[in-house]
Amino acid sequence: MPHPSSSPDNLSYFDAINIGSLRKEFPVGTDFLNKFVGMSPASLRVWQDALFAKQLKRAWQIPFYQRLWGEAGIRIADIQSLDDLSKLPSFGKHEIMASVERKPPFGDHHGRDIPVDGKIIPMVLQSTSGTTGRPQPLLYSPRTREVQNLMLARAYLMAGMCATDVVHSVYGHGLVNGGHYIREAVLHFTEALFVSAGTGIETSSIKQVEFMRDFGATVIVGFADYIKRLAEVAHEQGLVPGRDIPLRMICGHLSKDARDALSAAWGGVELFDWYGVGDTGLIAAEGSDHDGLHVMEDAHWIEICDVDTGKPVAPEAPGDLIATCLFTDDIFPIIRFNTHDVTRVLPGPSKLNLPFRRIEGFLGRSDNMVKLRGINVFPQALSSILAGSPGFSGEYLCTLTRDPSGRENLLVSIETSEAVTEPLTAQYRELLKRKLGVEVNIDLVAPTALASLTGVEARQKPIRLIDRR
C-alpha cells in the first residue's frame, strides 16, 4: 500500500532552504572577508536590526515567549530594536527544561506546529551532553542548522583549513549534537577531507592515532582535554607528531593558559579556539591574528551581564554571555539566552579590520561555580591556572563536600607525572590559594588515575566537579 503523500503545507528539509541564498546572506571564506573587512559598525547595525525584527516577530507567536515576556509586563510595542533588548528578561536551560515539563516531550518554546508563511517547517532534534544536568533537547530548523554550519565553516576557513587537509574529529555522536554539527559544517562548506573518529568510546584512542598516521591527519578538531590525551597515546605508541602524523593545526575548545602545552604535545602546531553552545552554534572564533575570538555579529548579538544581578557589566569586566541569534526566525527564536558561560569583551579594534567585537573566550561556567567561603571558584577554569605546573598532565577533578560543622571544602585531585612529595603538594596548594584567593585541599595522583571519574575518553566534555554536599 503506498504511503499517503505529504501535506502540501509540510516542507522537507531541503525544500525549506535555499543554500545559495544562505551563502550570500552569511558568507564564508574570501566572500566573508570581502563583505565585512572595512565595514562600518553603523552599516553592520542596520543589518542586525533588520534580522532582529524578524526574530522578534516570530518569537511573539511562540507560547514560551508570550508567557516569559508577558509575566515581565512586556508588550509588543515596547521592543522596537536591539536598543530595547535589555528590557526583555533573559532565560537559560532551566526555563527550557521547565518548558519541556510543561509540554513534553519537546516543550512549548518552539514553533514546529506554527506555520511560517503558511508552511510547516521541519524540525531537527539533537541533544546536549548533559554535562551540567539532565540532557536538553536541541531543536533546529533547516535554516538554523545550515547557518550554524556556515558559521563554523567560516571559523575553520579563517583558521586556514583547505582542500588538502585531512580533518580528524573527536567530537561525539549519538543524540549529542557535536559530532553531527562538525561533520555537516566541514562537508557542506569546506573542501577538506573529513574523518569522523568520535570519542574514545566510539573509536579507541590507540586506533585513533593509528588512523591519524594512516590517513595523514593534518587537523584535529574537538575538546582540548581529549586531544591532549591523544598526544600522550601517540607517544606511547612510538608515533612522533610531524614525522609520523603530519598535524599542522588544532581547532577546538582551548584553555588560554594551557595552549602552549597542547601545542608542544603535538609538535608545535598552530592552535585556534572557538566558542559556541548547542542552542546557538558557533558564536565567536579565533582568527589568524590570534587576538581573542571574533564574535560573528552578523549572526549573533551578545551581552555580558553580571552573574548575580543580570545587569550589564562594566567594559572589559567578566560576566555571563547572553546570546541573541539573528537567524533563528522559524522553529526556535533565541532571544537573550543566558549561556551561563563566563567571558569578557576585549578592548580595541580588530586587527583583521572586521567590524565585530572580540571576546576572551571561555573563562568558566557560572552555574557550575562554587562559592567557597565567599570566593567564586570556577572548576572548569582551573586548567588555565594549573598549566605549566610540574608534571601536570592536564587532568584534574574538583570534589565539593560539607563537614558536620557546615564548613564547605574543595578537594582538587590532580594528575601529575612527577613523584608525589609533600613539597610538590604544597607547591600546588600555594598556587591555587594564590590564584583563587581561598585555600583548597590537594590530592596528587598518577596519570590516568582520574579517567574513570572525569570520563575524558568517553565524554566530549570531561566532568570537572563532583558535588557531595
C-alpha positions as CSV (number, residue, x, y, z in Angstrom):
1,M,0.0,0.0,0.0
2,P,1.6,3.3,-1.0
3,H,2.3,5.9,1.7
4,P,0.0,8.9,1.7
5,S,1.6,12.0,0.2
6,S,2.8,14.7,2.5
7,S,0.5,17.6,3.1
8,P,1.3,20.5,0.8
9,D,1.8,22.7,3.8
10,N,4.6,20.5,5.1
11,L,8.1,21.1,3.7
12,S,11.0,18.6,3.6
13,Y,14.5,19.7,4.8
14,F,15.9,20.9,1.5
15,D,12.6,22.3,0.3
16,A,12.7,24.6,3.4
17,I,16.0,26.3,2.5
18,N,18.0,27.8,-0.4
19,I,21.6,27.1,0.2
20,G,22.8,29.6,-2.4
21,S,20.8,32.4,-0.7
22,L,22.1,31.4,2.7
23,R,25.7,31.6,1.5
24,K,25.1,35.1,0.2
25,E,23.4,36.1,3.5
26,F,26.1,34.5,5.7
27,P,29.3,34.2,3.5
28,V,32.4,32.1,4.3
29,G,36.0,32.2,3.1
30,T,37.1,35.0,0.9
31,D,33.4,36.1,0.4
32,F,33.2,36.7,4.2
33,L,36.3,38.8,4.2
34,N,35.2,40.7,1.1
35,K,31.9,41.6,2.7
36,F,33.0,42.5,6.2
37,V,36.6,43.8,6.1
38,G,36.3,47.6,6.4
39,M,32.5,47.6,7.0
40,S,31.5,50.3,9.4
41,P,29.7,49.4,12.7
42,A,26.8,51.6,11.6
43,S,26.3,49.5,8.4
44,L,26.5,46.3,10.4
45,R,23.9,47.6,12.9
46,V,21.4,48.3,10.1
47,W,21.7,44.6,9.1
48,Q,21.4,43.4,12.7
49,D,18.3,45.4,13.4
50,A,16.6,44.1,10.3
51,L,17.3,40.5,11.3
52,F,16.3,41.1,14.9
53,A,12.9,42.4,13.8
54,K,12.2,39.0,12.1
55,Q,13.3,37.1,15.3
56,L,11.0,39.3,17.4
57,K,8.0,38.9,15.1
58,R,8.3,35.1,15.2
59,A,9.0,35.0,19.0
60,W,5.7,36.7,19.7
61,Q,4.0,33.8,18.1
62,I,5.6,31.2,20.4
63,P,3.8,30.4,23.7
64,F,7.1,30.3,25.6
65,Y,7.9,33.9,24.8
66,Q,4.3,35.0,25.2
67,R,4.5,33.7,28.8
68,L,8.1,34.8,29.6
69,W,7.6,38.3,28.3
70,G,4.0,38.7,29.4
71,E,4.9,37.8,33.0
72,A,7.6,40.6,32.8
73,G,4.9,43.1,31.7
74,I,6.4,43.4,28.2
75,R,4.1,44.5,25.3
76,I,4.8,44.2,21.6
77,A,5.2,48.0,21.3
78,D,7.9,48.0,24.0
79,I,10.6,46.4,21.8
80,Q,11.4,48.2,18.6
81,S,15.1,47.4,18.0
82,L,18.2,46.0,19.6
83,D,18.4,49.2,21.7
84,D,15.4,47.8,23.7
85,L,16.8,44.3,24.1
86,S,17.8,44.7,27.8
87,K,14.1,45.3,28.7
88,L,13.4,41.7,28.0
89,P,14.1,39.0,30.6
90,S,16.9,36.5,29.8
91,F,16.3,32.8,30.1
92,G,18.5,29.7,30.2
93,K,18.5,25.9,30.3
94,H,16.3,25.9,33.5
95,E,13.5,27.7,31.7
96,I,13.8,25.5,28.6
97,M,13.6,22.3,30.8
98,A,10.6,23.8,32.5
99,S,9.1,24.3,29.1
100,V,9.7,20.7,28.3
101,E,8.0,19.6,31.6
102,R,5.1,21.9,30.8
103,K,4.5,20.4,27.3
104,P,6.5,17.1,26.9
105,P,8.4,15.9,25.1
106,F,9.8,19.0,23.3
107,G,8.3,21.9,25.2
108,D,6.4,25.0,24.0
109,H,9.5,27.1,23.2
110,H,9.4,26.0,19.5
111,G,7.1,26.7,16.6
112,R,7.1,23.3,15.0
113,D,3.4,23.4,14.6
114,I,3.0,27.1,13.9
115,P,3.2,27.9,10.2
116,V,5.7,30.3,8.7
117,D,4.2,31.9,5.6
118,G,1.6,29.2,5.5
119,K,4.2,26.4,5.6
120,I,5.2,23.9,8.4
121,I,9.0,23.9,8.8
122,P,10.6,20.5,9.6
123,M,12.4,20.3,12.9
124,V,15.8,18.7,13.6
125,L,16.2,17.1,17.0
126,Q,19.6,16.6,18.8
127,S,20.6,16.9,22.5
128,T,23.1,18.4,24.8
129,S,25.7,16.1,26.5
130,G,24.1,16.6,30.0
131,T,27.4,17.9,31.5
132,T,25.6,20.2,33.9
133,G,22.5,18.0,34.5
134,R,19.7,16.3,32.5
135,P,20.3,16.5,28.7
136,Q,18.3,19.2,27.0
137,P,16.6,18.7,23.6
138,L,18.1,20.9,20.9
139,L,15.7,22.0,18.2
140,Y,16.7,23.4,14.8
141,S,15.1,24.3,11.6
142,P,16.9,23.6,8.3
143,R,17.8,27.3,8.1
144,T,19.1,27.4,11.7
145,R,21.1,24.2,11.1
146,E,22.7,25.4,7.9
147,V,23.5,28.9,9.2
148,Q,25.2,27.3,12.2
149,N,27.2,25.1,9.8
150,L,28.2,28.2,7.8
151,M,29.4,30.0,10.9
152,L,31.6,27.0,11.9
153,A,32.9,26.6,8.3
154,R,33.7,30.3,8.4
155,A,35.8,29.8,11.5
156,Y,37.6,26.8,10.1
157,L,38.4,28.7,6.8
158,M,39.5,31.7,8.8
159,A,42.0,29.4,10.5
160,G,43.3,28.2,7.2
161,M,41.5,24.9,6.6
162,C,41.9,24.0,3.0
163,A,41.2,21.3,0.3
164,T,44.4,19.4,1.1
165,D,43.6,19.0,4.8
166,V,42.6,15.7,6.4
167,V,40.4,16.7,9.4
168,H,40.3,14.2,12.3
169,S,37.3,14.9,14.5
170,V,37.0,13.6,18.1
171,Y,33.5,15.0,18.7
172,G,30.9,12.6,20.0
173,H,27.8,11.3,18.1
174,G,24.5,9.7,19.0
175,L,21.9,12.2,20.1
176,V,24.7,14.6,21.2
177,N,24.9,17.4,18.6
178,G,28.6,17.9,18.5
179,G,29.9,15.3,16.0
180,H,27.0,15.7,13.6
181,Y,27.3,19.5,13.6
182,I,31.1,19.4,12.9
183,R,30.7,16.8,10.2
184,E,28.0,18.8,8.4
185,A,30.0,22.1,8.6
186,V,33.2,20.6,7.1
187,L,31.4,18.5,4.5
188,H,28.9,21.1,3.4
189,F,31.0,24.2,3.3
190,T,34.8,23.4,3.2
191,E,36.7,21.3,0.7
192,A,38.6,19.3,3.3
193,L,38.5,15.5,3.8
194,F,36.7,14.6,7.0
195,V,37.4,11.7,9.3
196,S,34.6,11.2,11.9
197,A,36.5,9.3,14.6
198,G,34.4,10.3,17.6
199,T,35.2,9.9,21.2
200,G,37.5,7.3,22.8
201,I,34.4,5.1,23.3
202,E,33.4,5.2,19.7
203,T,37.0,4.7,18.4
204,S,39.7,3.6,20.9
205,S,42.5,6.1,21.4
206,I,45.1,3.7,20.1
207,K,43.1,3.2,16.9
208,Q,42.5,6.9,16.6
209,V,46.3,7.7,16.5
210,E,46.8,4.8,14.0
211,F,44.1,6.3,11.8
212,M,45.7,9.7,12.1
213,R,49.0,8.2,10.9
214,D,47.5,6.1,8.1
215,F,45.2,8.8,6.8
216,G,47.7,11.6,7.2
217,A,45.7,13.8,9.6
218,T,46.7,17.5,9.3
219,V,43.9,19.0,11.5
220,I,42.3,17.8,14.8
221,V,39.0,19.3,15.9
222,G,37.5,18.7,19.3
223,F,37.9,19.4,23.0
224,A,41.4,20.1,24.2
225,D,41.4,17.6,27.1
226,Y,41.0,14.6,24.8
227,I,43.2,16.0,22.1
228,K,46.0,16.3,24.7
229,R,45.3,12.7,25.8
230,L,45.7,11.5,22.2
231,A,49.1,13.1,22.0
232,E,50.1,11.0,25.0
233,V,48.8,7.9,23.4
234,A,50.6,8.7,20.1
235,H,53.9,8.9,22.0
236,E,53.1,5.7,23.9
237,Q,52.7,4.0,20.5
238,G,56.0,5.4,19.3
239,L,54.4,7.9,16.9
240,V,56.0,11.3,16.6
241,P,53.9,14.3,15.5
242,G,55.4,15.9,12.5
243,R,57.2,12.7,11.5
244,D,54.5,10.0,11.7
245,I,51.4,12.3,11.9
246,P,51.6,15.4,9.8
247,L,49.5,17.5,12.0
248,R,49.7,21.3,11.5
249,M,46.6,22.7,13.2
250,I,44.2,22.2,16.1
251,C,40.8,23.8,16.1
252,G,38.7,23.4,19.2
253,H,37.8,24.5,22.7
254,L,41.0,25.5,24.4
255,S,42.1,26.7,27.9
256,K,44.0,30.0,27.5
257,D,47.0,29.2,29.7
258,A,47.2,25.5,28.6
259,R,47.6,26.3,24.9
260,D,51.4,26.1,24.9
261,A,51.4,22.6,26.5
262,L,48.8,21.4,24.0
263,S,50.7,22.8,21.0
264,A,54.0,21.3,22.2
265,A,52.4,17.9,22.8
266,W,51.6,17.8,19.1
267,G,55.0,19.2,17.8
268,G,54.3,22.9,18.0
269,V,51.2,23.1,15.8
270,E,49.1,26.2,15.5
271,L,46.0,26.5,17.7
272,F,42.6,28.1,17.0
273,D,39.9,28.5,19.7
274,W,36.2,28.9,19.1
275,Y,33.2,29.3,21.3
276,G,29.5,28.3,21.0
277,V,26.8,26.3,22.7
278,G,24.4,23.7,21.4
279,D,21.5,26.0,21.1
280,T,23.3,28.8,19.2
281,G,26.1,27.1,17.3
282,L,29.3,28.9,16.9
283,I,29.3,32.5,18.3
284,A,32.9,33.5,18.1
285,A,36.2,32.2,16.7
286,E,39.9,33.0,16.7
287,G,41.4,34.3,13.5
288,S,44.9,34.5,12.1
289,D,45.6,37.5,14.3
290,H,45.3,35.3,17.4
291,D,43.9,38.2,19.3
292,G,40.8,36.9,21.1
293,L,37.7,35.4,19.5
294,H,35.8,37.4,16.8
295,V,32.1,37.5,17.6
296,M,30.2,36.7,14.3
297,E,28.0,39.7,14.8
298,D,26.2,39.4,11.5
299,A,24.6,36.3,13.1
300,H,24.7,37.0,16.8
301,W,24.2,39.8,19.3
302,I,25.9,39.3,22.6
303,E,25.7,40.9,26.1
304,I,28.0,40.4,29.0
305,C,26.0,40.5,32.3
306,D,26.8,40.2,36.0
307,V,26.4,36.6,37.1
308,D,24.4,37.6,40.2
309,T,22.3,40.6,39.2
310,G,21.9,40.0,35.4
311,K,22.8,43.7,34.8
312,P,25.4,44.7,32.1
313,V,29.0,44.7,33.4
314,A,31.5,47.5,33.1
315,P,33.5,47.4,29.8
316,E,36.0,44.6,29.7
317,A,34.7,43.0,33.0
318,P,33.8,39.3,33.0
319,G,30.2,38.1,33.2
320,D,27.7,35.7,31.8
321,L,27.4,35.7,28.0
322,I,23.8,36.3,26.9
323,A,23.2,35.5,23.3
324,T,20.6,36.6,20.8
325,C,20.7,34.8,17.5
326,L,19.8,36.8,14.4
327,F,18.9,33.9,12.1
328,T,16.5,31.7,14.2
329,D,13.2,33.1,12.9
330,D,11.3,29.9,12.4
331,I,11.5,26.9,14.8
332,F,13.1,28.3,17.9
333,P,13.9,32.1,18.1
334,I,16.7,32.6,20.5
335,I,16.4,36.0,22.2
336,R,18.5,36.7,25.4
337,F,19.6,33.1,26.1
338,N,21.9,33.1,29.1
339,T,24.6,30.6,28.3
340,H,26.0,30.8,31.9
341,D,29.4,30.8,30.3
342,V,31.7,33.5,31.7
343,T,33.8,35.7,29.3
344,R,34.6,39.3,28.7
345,V,34.8,41.7,25.8
346,L,38.3,42.6,24.8
347,P,39.3,46.3,24.2
348,G,40.4,47.8,20.9
349,P,39.5,47.3,17.3
350,S,40.0,44.1,15.3
351,K,43.5,43.6,13.8
352,L,41.7,42.0,10.8
353,N,39.7,45.2,10.3
354,L,36.4,43.4,10.9
355,P,33.5,45.4,12.4
356,F,33.0,42.8,15.1
357,R,33.7,42.8,18.8
358,R,36.1,40.2,20.3
359,I,35.8,38.1,23.5
360,E,38.5,36.5,25.5
361,G,36.9,33.0,25.2
362,F,35.5,30.6,27.8
363,L,36.5,31.5,31.4
364,G,34.2,29.2,33.3
365,R,30.6,28.4,34.0
366,S,28.6,30.5,36.4
367,D,26.1,27.7,37.0
368,N,28.9,25.3,37.8
369,M,30.5,27.9,40.1
370,V,31.4,27.0,43.6
371,K,31.1,29.8,46.2
372,L,33.8,28.8,48.7
373,R,33.9,30.9,51.8
374,G,32.8,34.0,49.8
375,I,35.1,33.4,46.8
376,N,33.8,32.4,43.4
377,V,35.6,29.3,42.1
378,F,35.0,28.1,38.5
379,P,36.1,24.4,38.4
380,Q,36.3,24.2,34.6
381,A,38.7,27.1,34.5
382,L,41.4,25.5,36.8
383,S,43.3,24.0,33.8
384,S,44.5,27.5,32.9
385,I,45.8,28.0,36.5
386,L,47.4,24.6,36.7
387,A,49.0,24.8,33.2
388,G,52.8,24.7,33.4
389,S,52.9,23.2,36.9
390,P,55.4,20.3,37.5
391,G,54.2,17.2,35.8
392,F,50.6,18.4,35.3
393,S,49.0,16.2,32.7
394,G,46.0,18.4,32.1
395,E,43.6,16.2,34.1
396,Y,42.0,17.2,37.4
397,L,38.8,16.8,39.3
398,C,37.2,19.0,42.0
399,T,35.1,17.4,44.8
400,L,33.0,19.6,47.0
401,T,32.0,18.4,50.5
402,R,30.5,19.8,53.6
403,D,31.7,18.8,57.1
404,P,29.5,18.3,60.2
405,S,30.0,21.9,61.2
406,G,28.6,23.1,57.9
407,R,32.0,24.3,56.5
408,E,32.4,23.6,52.8
409,N,35.7,22.2,51.5
410,L,37.0,21.7,48.0
411,L,39.4,18.9,47.1
412,V,41.3,19.2,43.9
413,S,42.7,15.9,42.6
414,I,45.4,16.5,40.1
415,E,47.2,14.0,37.8
416,T,51.0,14.5,37.7
417,S,53.8,12.6,36.2
418,E,56.2,13.7,39.0
419,A,56.9,11.7,42.1
420,V,54.3,12.8,44.7
421,T,56.0,14.5,47.6
422,E,54.9,16.9,50.3
423,P,56.8,19.8,48.8
424,L,55.2,19.3,45.4
425,T,51.7,19.0,47.1
426,A,52.5,22.2,49.0
427,Q,53.5,23.9,45.7
428,Y,50.2,23.1,44.1
429,R,48.3,24.1,47.2
430,E,50.0,27.5,47.3
431,L,49.5,28.1,43.6
432,L,45.7,27.6,43.9
433,K,45.5,29.6,47.1
434,R,47.3,32.5,45.4
435,K,45.2,32.4,42.2
436,L,41.8,31.6,43.7
437,G,42.1,33.6,46.9
438,V,40.9,30.7,49.1
439,E,42.5,27.6,50.4
440,V,41.7,24.2,48.9
441,N,42.9,20.7,49.6
442,I,45.2,18.9,47.1
443,D,45.4,15.2,46.2
444,L,48.2,14.4,43.6
445,V,47.6,11.2,41.7
446,A,49.3,9.3,38.9
447,P,48.4,9.9,35.2
448,T,45.1,8.4,34.0
449,A,44.0,7.7,37.7
450,L,41.0,10.1,37.3
451,A,39.9,8.9,33.8
452,S,37.0,6.8,35.1
453,L,35.7,9.8,37.1
454,T,36.2,12.5,34.6
455,G,35.2,10.4,31.5
456,V,37.9,12.1,29.5
457,E,38.0,9.4,26.9
458,A,34.2,8.8,26.9
459,R,32.7,12.3,27.0
460,Q,33.0,15.3,24.8
461,K,33.3,17.5,28.0
462,P,35.1,15.8,30.9
463,I,33.5,16.1,34.4
464,R,35.4,18.6,36.5
465,L,33.2,18.9,39.6
466,I,31.6,16.3,41.8
467,D,29.3,17.8,44.4
468,R,29.0,15.6,47.5
469,R,27.5,18.2,49.9
